Amino acid sequence: MKKWLTGGFLLIVAVLGFIFIPIMYDYFMNRSYGSEAVEADVEGPWETAVFAGGCFWCMEPPFEKIEGVDKAVSGYTGGPEENPSYEDVASGATGHVEAVQVTFDPELVGYEELLEIYWRQIDPTDDEGQFVDRGYQYSPHIFVQDDEQREAAEASKNDLETSGRFSDPIVMDIRELDTFYVAEDYHQDFYKENPVRYEFYRSNSGRDEFIDEHWGEEAEYETAGSSNLPFWRQYEPETEEELRERLTNLQYEVTQEDATEPAYQNAYWDNTDDGIYVDIVSGEPLFRSADQYDSGTGWPSFTKPIAEEFIETRADWSMLIKRTEVRSTYADSHLGHVFEDGPEPDGLRYCMNSAAMKFIPLEDMEAEGYGDYIEIVEQ
């Protein structure tokens, strides 16, 4: 009897630990200490657009799934107070609104197309909040950064007004972007990091019902895309047999089974040549040599990816402490982990497995299909 009681007690402790350790970690590690201002300083082909449409948790997914969008970052803008925290903005006292900054490749998706996606996420007839979230801090706005964006936004708004889709007046406004403050880490990619909580909130917010009522079958806007997509954007998942045939055992174990190769006994930990690293499975660009540094760990380490579009991050509790796993977007290859002990300015260390990557030297990039990235390698 005592053994049964002891076993039952240990089982309960284990279950409670599994549930509450991540919660306690988030409580103590994700405290809000304010936001940080960010400038639209993008390299390569990228441009940015800023949209406010109520809760920023719900505004990230529609943009991030679009071909040609690198990322949608949650943040605050529109108010005079510097570095506001979530609590400050949520109180309605700062004059800021929740918004997302969308980084996109205009050759793959145009600003006008982003506007079409934006209209399908909001209630443009409500300037006192959005759906279940009430208050100015949740009101809809388009924040423009130049005359070209303003002209496009005003033309798009006029098209919507004259379409007759809404019986009430379109009251959301178009404003000049001032400073965009990146929200706290725990708000970023909330729909990925906390899918259950996100789905519960969204399903009870009234947003989807409104979209269905007013857009119906047109709710999913199809972008024109590009007639000449790079091969990695067209990657189709392969079977285990196909992957094993063209990958080495180590490459398969790392990318498909989340293994870790030995430190200092891998191809690229001390590579100093100019070029880019691509996914060994799909070929999608991942990192450039200019961002590689010697971390003293024995694995190739980088301060940032070429573009966040090509990587996905997720919580990894496999060692009973929270780590952040890094995977490729198109092939879903396990690449490694990202840690917060890297050099300035971002303090990140992307610790990757050489076996998950292929290095393309600068002189071979054009022939290998990576000519668009030569400029950022030569900088």
C-alpha positions in Angstrom: 0.0 0.0 0.0 2.8 2.4 0.9 4.5 1.7 -2.4 1.3 2.6 -4.3 0.9 5.8 -2.3 4.6 6.7 -2.8 4.4 5.9 -6.5 1.2 8.0 -6.9 2.7 10.9 -5.0 5.8 10.9 -7.2 3.6 10.7 -10.3 1.6 13.7 -9.2 4.8 15.7 -8.5 6.2 14.8 -11.9 3.0 15.9 -13.7 2.8 19.2 -11.7 6.4 19.8 -12.4 5.9 19.3 -16.1 3.0 21.8 -16.1 4.4 24.4 -13.7 8.1 24.5 -14.4 7.6 26.3 -17.8 5.0 28.6 -16.3 7.3 29.6 -13.4 10.2 30.0 -15.9 8.1 32.4 -18.0 6.9 34.3 -14.9 10.4 35.0 -13.6 12.3 35.3 -17.0 9.7 37.2 -19.1 9.0 40.1 -16.8 8.3 43.4 -18.6 11.0 46.0 -18.3 9.9 48.2 -21.2 10.3 48.1 -25.0 13.1 49.1 -27.3 13.0 51.5 -30.2 13.9 50.0 -33.6 14.7 51.6 -36.8 13.7 50.1 -40.2 17.4 49.2 -40.8 17.1 46.3 -43.2 19.7 44.8 -45.5 19.3 43.2 -48.9 16.0 43.4 -50.7 13.8 44.0 -47.6 11.4 46.8 -46.9 9.1 47.4 -43.9 5.4 48.3 -43.4 3.6 49.0 -40.1 0.0 48.2 -39.3 -2.2 48.4 -36.2 -5.2 46.2 -36.0 -6.0 45.5 -32.4 -4.2 42.7 -30.5 -0.8 42.2 -32.2 -0.9 38.5 -31.4 -3.6 38.2 -34.1 -1.8 40.4 -36.6 1.4 38.4 -36.9 0.1 35.1 -38.4 -1.7 36.6 -41.5 1.5 38.3 -42.7 4.1 35.7 -41.6 2.5 33.0 -43.7 2.8 35.1 -46.9 5.5 34.2 -49.4 8.1 37.1 -49.4 7.4 38.2 -45.8 10.5 37.8 -43.6 8.8 38.5 -40.2 6.1 40.4 -38.4 7.3 41.9 -35.2 4.9 43.0 -32.4 5.4 46.4 -30.9 4.0 49.8 -30.0 3.9 53.1 -31.8 2.0 56.4 -32.1 2.5 57.8 -28.6 5.0 60.3 -27.1 6.3 58.2 -24.3 9.7 56.5 -24.9 10.2 52.7 -24.4 6.7 51.9 -23.1 6.1 48.6 -21.5 3.1 46.4 -22.3 1.5 47.4 -19.0 1.9 51.1 -19.9 0.3 50.7 -23.3 -2.5 48.4 -22.1 -3.5 51.0 -19.6 -4.3 53.4 -22.4 -2.2 56.2 -20.8 0.7 56.4 -23.3 -1.1 57.2 -26.6 0.5 54.2 -28.2 -1.3 51.4 -30.1 -0.3 47.8 -30.5 1.1 47.3 -34.0 3.2 45.0 -36.1 6.2 45.8 -38.3 6.2 43.6 -41.4 9.5 43.1 -43.2 9.0 42.0 -46.8 10.6 41.5 -50.1 8.8 43.8 -52.6 9.9 41.5 -55.5 7.8 38.7 -54.0 4.9 40.6 -52.3 4.0 44.3 -52.9 3.0 46.9 -50.3 -0.4 47.1 -52.0 -0.9 43.3 -51.5 0.0 43.7 -47.8 -2.8 46.4 -47.6 -5.2 43.8 -49.0 -4.2 41.4 -46.3 -4.5 44.0 -43.7 -8.1 45.0 -44.5 -9.1 41.3 -44.1 -7.9 41.3 -40.5 -9.6 44.3 -39.0 -12.9 46.2 -38.5 -12.1 49.5 -40.2 -15.4 51.0 -39.0 -14.4 50.8 -35.3 -11.8 53.4 -34.1 -12.5 52.7 -30.4 -10.8 49.3 -30.3 -11.0 46.0 -32.2 -13.4 43.3 -31.3 -13.2 42.2 -27.7 -10.3 44.6 -27.0 -11.5 48.1 -26.2 -9.7 51.4 -26.0 -7.6 53.6 -28.2 -4.5 51.3 -27.7 -6.3 48.7 -29.8 -7.6 51.0 -32.6 -6.7 50.4 -36.3 -4.1 52.5 -38.1 -1.8 52.3 -41.1 1.5 53.9 -40.4 3.3 55.1 -43.5 7.0 55.8 -44.0 7.1 57.8 -47.2 4.9 59.4 -49.9 4.8 56.2 -51.9 3.3 54.2 -49.0 0.9 57.0 -48.2 -0.4 57.2 -51.8 -0.9 53.4 -51.9 -2.6 53.3 -48.5 -5.0 56.2 -49.4 -5.9 54.6 -52.7 -6.5 51.3 -51.1 -8.7 52.8 -48.4 -10.7 54.7 -51.0 -11.2 51.4 -53.0 -12.5 49.8 -49.8 -14.9 52.8 -49.1 -16.4 52.7 -52.5 -16.7 48.9 -52.6 -19.8 49.0 -50.4 -18.5 46.1 -48.4 -19.2 47.9 -45.1 -22.4 49.7 -44.4 -20.7 51.9 -41.7 -18.1 54.6 -42.5 -14.4 53.6 -42.7 -13.0 55.5 -39.7 -9.5 54.0 -39.3 -6.7 56.5 -40.2 -3.5 56.7 -42.1 -0.6 58.3 -40.1 3.1 59.1 -40.4 5.2 56.5 -38.6 7.3 58.0 -35.8 9.2 55.5 -33.6 8.3 51.8 -33.5 9.1 50.1 -30.2 9.6 46.3 -30.2 7.4 44.7 -27.6 8.7 42.3 -25.0 10.0 38.9 -26.1 7.1 37.0 -24.7 4.7 38.7 -27.1 6.7 37.8 -30.2 5.4 34.8 -32.2 2.8 34.3 -29.5 0.7 32.1 -31.8 3.7 29.7 -32.2 5.0 29.8 -28.6 1.6 29.5 -26.9 -0.7 28.0 -29.4 -3.3 26.8 -26.9 -3.7 30.1 -25.2 -3.6 31.9 -28.5 -6.3 29.8 -30.1 -8.5 30.2 -27.0 -8.1 34.0 -27.0 -8.7 34.3 -30.8 -11.7 32.0 -30.9 -13.4 34.1 -28.2 -12.4 37.5 -29.6 -15.0 37.9 -32.3 -12.4 38.6 -34.9 -12.9 35.4 -37.0 -16.7 35.8 -37.0 -16.4 39.4 -38.2 -14.0 38.3 -41.0 -16.3 35.5 -42.1 -19.3 37.8 -42.2 -17.7 40.5 -44.2 -15.2 38.7 -46.4 -16.5 35.1 -46.7 -14.6 33.2 -49.3 -12.4 36.2 -50.0 -10.9 36.2 -46.5 -7.8 34.5 -47.8 -6.1 36.9 -50.1 -3.9 35.3 -52.8 -0.8 37.3 -53.6 0.6 37.4 -57.1 3.9 36.0 -55.9 6.8 35.6 -58.3 6.9 33.8 -61.6 10.5 32.7 -60.9 10.7 31.5 -57.3 14.1 30.4 -56.1 14.3 26.6 -55.9 14.4 26.5 -52.1 11.0 28.3 -51.9 9.6 25.4 -54.0 11.0 22.6 -51.8 8.6 19.7 -51.2 9.0 17.4 -48.2 10.9 14.2 -49.0 10.4 10.7 -47.6 12.7 9.2 -45.1 14.1 6.9 -47.8 14.8 9.8 -50.1 16.5 11.8 -47.4 18.7 8.8 -46.3 19.7 8.3 -49.8 21.2 11.7 -50.3 22.3 12.7 -46.8 25.1 11.2 -44.7 24.1 9.4 -41.5 25.2 12.4 -39.4 23.4 14.8 -41.6 20.2 12.8 -41.3 20.5 12.3 -37.5 21.1 16.1 -37.0 18.4 17.5 -39.3 15.7 14.8 -38.8 16.4 13.4 -35.4 17.6 16.6 -33.6 21.0 15.1 -32.8 24.1 17.2 -32.0 27.4 16.7 -33.8 30.7 16.7 -31.8 32.3 20.0 -31.0 35.5 20.9 -32.8 35.0 17.8 -35.0 32.8 19.4 -37.7 33.3 21.1 -41.0 32.6 24.8 -40.3 33.4 25.6 -36.6 36.6 27.5 -37.7 35.7 28.4 -41.3 36.8 32.0 -42.2 36.0 32.0 -46.0 33.5 34.5 -47.4 30.1 33.1 -48.5 26.8 31.9 -47.1 25.5 28.8 -45.3 22.4 27.1 -46.7 20.2 24.3 -45.4 21.7 21.0 -46.4 18.2 19.6 -47.2 16.4 22.5 -49.0 19.1 24.9 -49.9 17.4 27.9 -48.3 19.8 30.6 -47.2 20.5 30.7 -43.4 23.6 32.6 -42.4 26.4 34.7 -43.9 30.1 34.5 -43.1 30.2 38.2 -42.0 28.0 37.2 -39.0 30.1 34.2 -38.0 32.4 34.5 -35.0 34.5 32.2 -32.8 32.3 31.5 -29.7 34.8 29.1 -28.2 32.2 26.3 -28.2 33.5 24.3 -31.1 30.4 24.8 -33.3 29.8 27.4 -36.0 28.2 30.4 -34.3 26.5 33.4 -35.7 25.1 36.7 -34.4 22.0 36.6 -36.6 20.4 34.8 -39.6 20.4 36.3 -43.1 16.6 36.7 -42.7 14.2 35.5 -40.1 12.0 34.2 -42.9 14.3 31.3 -43.3 14.3 30.1 -39.6 11.8 29.0 -37.1 12.3 29.0 -33.3 10.5 26.9 -30.7 10.8 26.2 -27.0 12.9 23.1 -26.2 12.5 21.5 -22.8 14.3 18.3 -23.6 17.0 19.0 -20.9 14.4 20.2 -18.3 15.5 23.8 -18.9 14.1 26.0 -21.5 16.3 26.4 -24.6 15.3 27.8 -28.0 15.6 25.4 -30.9 16.3 26.8 -34.4 14.9 25.0 -37.4 14.8 25.9 -41.1 11.5 27.2 -42.5 11.1 25.3 -45.7 12.8 21.9 -44.9 12.0 22.0 -41.1 15.6 20.8 -40.5 16.9 20.9 -36.9 19.8 23.4 -37.1 20.8 24.0 -33.5 19.9 26.4 -30.8 20.0 30.2 -30.1 21.4 31.5 -26.8 21.4 34.9 -25.2 25.2 35.0 -24.5 26.4 36.4 -27.8 28.2 39.6 -28.6 26.6 43.0 -28.9 24.4 44.6 -30.2 21.8 41.8 -30.0 23.6 39.5 -27.6 22.5 36.4 -29.5 24.5 33.3 -30.3 23.1 31.0 -33.0 24.9 27.8 -32.3 24.5 25.6 -35.3 25.5 22.1 -36.5 27.8 22.0 -39.5 26.1 18.8 -40.6 22.8 20.7 -41.1 24.4 23.2 -43.5 26.2 23.5 -46.8 28.7 26.4 -47.3 28.6 28.3 -50.6 31.8 30.2 -51.2 31.4 33.8 -52.5 32.9 32.9 -55.9 30.3 30.1 -56.4 27.2 31.9 -55.2 26.1 33.2 -58.6 26.4 29.8 -60.3 24.7 28.0 -57.3 21.6 30.3 -57.6 22.4 32.8 -54.7 23.4 35.8 -56.8 20.9 38.0 -55.0 22.8 37.6 -51.7 26.3 38.5 -53.1 25.9 42.1 -52.0 25.3 41.3 -48.4 28.3 39.0 -48.3 30.6 41.6 -49.9 29.5 44.3 -47.4 
